[in-house]
Amino acid sequence: MVMMMGESGRKKEWRVYPECHSYVISKCGMIVSLLREKPITLRPRPNNSGYMEVNLTLSEGSKMRTVHGIILETFVGRRPLGMQCNHIDGDKKNNKLENLEWVTPSENQKHALRNGLMKPYRKLTEGDIREIIKMISTGLHTQGQVAKHFKVKQSTISCIVRANNEESIGQDVREIYEHWLSASIIKHRTINRVHRHINAALKLYGKDEIKEAINNYKEIIESSEYFFNYKWGLGTFLVRGLEKFVSENNPFDNYRRGESSPYVQESKMSERQIEWGKASQSDRIILENKWRKELKDGNDEKRISG
């Protein structure tokens, strides 16, 4: 924590931005860059949604970040899973710490309804929103039909459904998502796009099995002892890689560098098929003799070692 004097003579509390120590943040919403010899106060600009943003130079390159997110992450802590930032007075440009809080999507919507902050929702009461969720959950009505019934845009219904889905995500799903984020393989900014994949995986494996598979995957891709190093996002990992990396399928043996790995043997077979397809008839005879000799030599080695 750093204390500095403001123009009015009052002391301001500044803290280093946790994601990059080249920026210091004040409770009143100011962001100062220390990347150059002379500190520079960044000038936020509104994005398409009206929230103030600044361009930060981070380890992965130049990134746009919302000012409210920076303030809360610096002074309150990392955004809890599934939570959103709420501007208490409804002013998106007022990013003083005292005006910001982490809330659930449902709480954010109720705050917007009470204060008339979201235009698409001004025609809807809290009772209407409960009825919309009930109608959609029956599966008997499309979002378009519900939107027509309540005389609002379909995008409004989509927002309500999406927020309700976030609220209904189970604890096991959230725990697996948080575990993935803590592994620092590929980060996701929201659970929305992957929670269905997690739910599907939980029908096949237990929560602890999935978390252990994530640990196995992280260890394998980060070690030179193994030949597999491709980084997937969580959704792709659960669909394409989960079965390969659960402990019962011996991922450490399968991906270890060496001739004994079944995946190495499978790769060699693919290479041989390509080589065979390109060879002429006379070359195929040579290849066949060569592979027979390699097979015989391998079997002889196994007999000796056995």
N, C-alpha and C positions, 0 to 999 in steps of 0.2 A: 504494500500500500504506500502511496506517495501523497503528501499533502502539498498543495500549491495555492498561491493567492490569486483570487480572481480579480477582475477589474474593479469590482465594488469593494474590495478589501476583505471579503469573506474568504475563508479557507475552503478549497474544493478538494474532495477526496478523489484521487485517481488510482486506478488499478491497471495492471498489465493484462492485456487480452489473452486468455488462456490458450487460444489456438495459434497465436503468433505474438511473440514477445516484442515485436517491433512496433506495436501499437499500445497506447495507453488510453484508458477510457474514464470519463468522469460520470458521476451520478446524474448530472444535468443533461447528459446525452451527447457530449462532445467526444470526438474521436481524433486523436493526434498521432500522426505517423512520425516515427523516429528513424526511418530508413535513411534519411540524409543528415548531413551535419546540422542543419537547422530544422527544428521540429515544424511540421506542417499540419494545420488543422484541416481535416477533410470536410468537404462540402457535400452533404447528402443530397440526393435527387429522388423525386418520387418515381416509383415503378408504375406499371400499368394498373396496379390495384390501389395506388395512392399511398403505399407504404414507403418510407424513406430508406434509401439504400446508399451504400458507399462501395467503392471498388478497393479491395484489399489485395496486396501482394502476399500470397501464402506459399508454402512449400510446393504445392501442386500447381502453382501459377496464379494468374490474376483471377479473382473471384468476386462476384457481387454478393454482398451480405446485407441483410436488413439491419437497420440501426437498433430497433427494439430487440432483435435477437442477440446482437452483440452486447447490449446493456445487461440484459437478463443473464446471459451466460457468464458475464464477467462478475456481476455482483451477487447473483442468486445461485447460479450453478447451471450445469448442462440441462437442456430441455428434457423433462421427463418424457418417457415413451408415450405417444398418443396425445400429448398436451399441445396447446397453442398459446400464443401470446395474446393477451387482451389489453387494449388501451382503455383504462377505467373511465376516462372522461369522453371517450369516443373520438378523440382527435388523433388521427394517425400520425400527425406531425409532432405531437407532444411525446417525446421519448425520454422524459425524465424518469428515473428509476421509480419514484413514488407513484407514477401513473401506469406502471406496467405490472403484469402478473401472469403466471402460468395458469391456464385453466383447461378444462376438458372441452372438446368441440361442442358438446351439448351446452355447457355453461356459457361458452362464447356466443352460441346462437341465442340463448335466452337473454343474455345481456344486450345483444343487437336488437332483439324483439322489443325489449322493455324501453330501449332508447331510440327506436326507429332508425337504426344506423345502416341497415342493409335494405336497399330498395326492393329487391325481389321478395323480401319477406314482409313488407309492410301490409300486405293484404291478409297475412296469415296470423292466427292466434296460436298459442301453445297447444290448445285443443285441436286445431287444424293439423298441426305437425304430428301429434300423436295419431290422428286418424289417417294421415298420409302413410306413416310407417306401418300401421295396421293393414291398410289396403294393399300396399306393396308386398308385405310379408306373406299374404295369402297366396300370391302367385296368380291371382285371377285378374289382375289389372296391370297394364303396362304403365310405364312412367308417363307416356304421352297421354293416356286416358285419364290418369290421375291429375295431370297438369290441366287438362281441359276441364275436368270437373271443378277444380278449385280456381280456374281462370288465372293461372300463372304460367310462366315459361317452363318447359321441360327441364332446363338447366337448374331451375330452382328445386325441382323434385330430386334431381340427381345430387345436389348439394346436401339435401336433407338425408337421403339414403346413405350417402358416403359418410356423413358425420355419425349416423346411427351405427354403421358397420364398425367404425373405429371404437365406439363405445362398447360394442358387443364382443370385441376380440378377447379371447380367453387368456387366462394367466399363463398357461403353458406356452401359448403362441408368443406372448410378449417376452417370456423368459428366454425362449430360443432366439428370438430376434435380438434381444439385448446381448446374448452370448455371442452371436455372430458379430455384432458391432464391436464388442470387446476384443475379438480376435484380430481386428484391424486388417482384414483381407481386402474387401471392397466395401466401402461405406454406403449406406442408404440413408436418405434424408427423411423417409417416411416408411411406415409399415404397410401402407395401403396396397402397394403393388405385389407384396410377397406373402401377406397373411394367408391367402388361399393355398399357396404352395406349402406353407407350414402346416396348415390344417390337414392337407392331403397326406403329408409325410407322417403326421401323428397317427394316421389310421393304419400305417404299416410298421412304425417303430415307436418305441417309447421315447419320452422327452430326454432322458439321460443318454439313450443310445444316439440320438441325433446330436446332442451336444458333444458327445465323445467323438462322433464322426467328424464334426467340425474341427475338433482339436487335432484329430489324425490328419485331416486335409491340410491344416495350417502347418503342422510339423513337416509334412512331406514336401509341400511346395517351397518351403523356406530352407530346406536342407539339400546340400549338394550330394548327399548320399543316395538321393532318389532322382529318377529321371523325369518324373512328372512335375512340372512347374507352372501349369496354366492356371490363371486366376479367374474364377467364375464369380458372378454375383450370387446372392443367396438363393434366388429363385432357380437359376440354372443349376446351381449345386444340388439343390433338393431334387430336381427332375432328372439330371444326368449323372450326378456324382455320388449321391447319398449311398446308394447300394454298394458302390465300389469302396467307400471309405468307412463303412461300419466295421467295427472291430472283428466281428465274426467272419468277415470275408478276407482277413489277413492283408490289409492294404500295405503294410510296411514290407512284407515279403513280395507282394505283387509288383510294387513300384521301385524296389531296390535295384540299383544298377548292378548288372551282372547277367551272365548267360542263363542262370536258373530261373529268372523271372518269367512267369507265364505270359506276361504282356510283351516282354522282349521276344519270346519265342513266336508269339502271334504276329508281332511286327516283322520278324524275319520271314515268316510264311508269306506275308503280303509282299515283301520285297522279292521273294523268289517267284511269286506268281507274275509280278511285273516283268522280271528278268526272263521268265519262260515265255511270256507272250511276245516279247521283242525278238527272241532268238529264232534263227533259221532252223531247219530240220537237222542239219549236221551239228549245229551248235547245241541243240537240245540233247543230243547223245552225250556230248562232252559234259554238259551241266548235270545230266542224270548220273553219270559216273562220279562226278565230283561230289554231289550231294550224298550218294550212297557211301562214299568213302568217309565223309564227315559224320554220317550217322553211325557207321561201323566204329570209327575212332571214339565217338562219344560213348557208345555202349561198352567198348573195351575199358574206357576210363571208369565207368560206373562199376563194372565187375571187379576191377582192381581195388577201387576204394571200398567196395562192399566186402 
